[in-house]
Structure formats: structure tokens, C-alpha cells
């Protein structure tokens, strides 16, 4: 059974940094393309960044240059390093597989204050 557990969110001032983690289990993590998504109240969940099994990355324009997605295939963990955070980055952040999405985890709340 696939499990995705996000952590690392919190309250941070604008310009600050956070590092999110996604602990994955129940599938062969090293072969999976993974992504981070985020959702704000009343809005659809949106894609933020992704990383292929071979390490190639892609980013939504509004985070490119500020966020970095990475993976640890030994520990089956996906990361999102978020720098220069803005209030508009406030959201619940989720991880998931790209090509065979699993049930969504609980996400981790990121709140950026002015």
C-alpha cells in the first residue's frame, strides 16, 4: 500500500526558508517520478515542481529559482527546499507520484507572513 507522509511545514516570515520532506513507502521509490503540489482554500491543487527517477527537474514559473526539488533514493524521501518565501506561497503542500498517483497524504501546512 502506497503511503506518502509530508512534513516540514510551518510558519515563516517572508524571505525565509523551509525544507519539506515526503516519506514514501509501498512502491519502488527510485523508479518513480515524483512531484510536489500545493493547495489553498477554495482552489484546486496545483503542481509546483517535479523530479524524474533519473534526477531531471521541472518547476512552475512562480517558484523557479526559489524552490529546489530533490530526492534520496536510499531513504525513499522527496524534498522541497523553499527559499525566498512569499506570502502567496502559503498553502498546504503535498507530494505524489506523477504517472501513477496514489491517494493523497495529509500534506503539510506552509504559512508565510509579511
N, C-alpha and C positions, 0 to 999 in steps of 0.2 A: 504494500500500500504506500503510495507516494505521500510524503509529508514534507511540508515547507514551513519553516518557522523563522519569521523575520524578527530582528531585534536591533537595538542600537539607536532608536529614535529618541527624541527628547525635545526640550525647549532650548533654543539658542538665539542669540541676538543676530541681527542682520550683519553679514560679513563673517560670521563664524563658520565652523565646520562640524560635520558629523560623519561617522562611518557606520553604515548599515551593514548587517550581516544577514544571510539567509542560510540556515542549516537545512540541508536536503537529505532525504533518505527514501528508500523504496524503489530506486531506479539507478541505472548506471550513470552517475553524475558526469563522469569525464567525457561521455559521448553526447551529452545533451547541450544544445544551445539554450541559453538562459536569458532572462530579461527582468528588468525592474519596471514596475508600473506605479502610478500614483492616482489617488482619487480624492477629490474634495466633495463635501456635502452637496448633493443635488446635481452632481456632474458624473459623467461616465468615467470609468477608469481609463487612464491614458498611458501609453507606452513612453518610457523615459530613456532607457538605454538597454543595449543587449550585447551579449558576448557569445561567439561561436565556440564550439568544442576546441577548435584549434587556436583560439585566442583573439580572433578578429573582433573588433568592437564597432558599435554604431551608437549615435546619440541623437536625441531630439534636439532641434536647434536651440531651444531655450535653456539647455543645460550644457551644451558643448563648450568645452574649455573650463567648466567649473566642476563637473562631476566626472568621476572615473570608475568604470566598472571593471572588476577583476574576479578571478576565481582561484580557488585552492582545490585542486582535484584530489589531493591526498586526504583532505579533511571534509570533502564534499560540501564546501561552503562558497557561497557567492557573496561578493562585497560591492558596496557602492560608497565610494569616498565622495563626500559632498563638501565643496569649498565655496567661499564667497556666497553664502546662502542669502536668499532674498525672502521677504515676507510672502511673495507669491509661490514660493516652494513649499509652503505649509500644506500638508496633505498626509494621508495615510499611504505608506509605501508598501508595495507587495512585490514578491518575486514569483516567477513561474517559468515553466518550460515554454519554449516558443512553439515548437512543432507538435507537441503532444501535451497540451495544457492539462494540468491537474486541478483538483479542487483548490480554490484559493485559501491561503492561510489567513490568519487574523490581521496580518500587516503590522506595521509599526508607525506610530504617530510622530510626525516631524512638525514642530511648530517654530516658526521664525518670527521673532518680534522686532519691532523697529528699534 
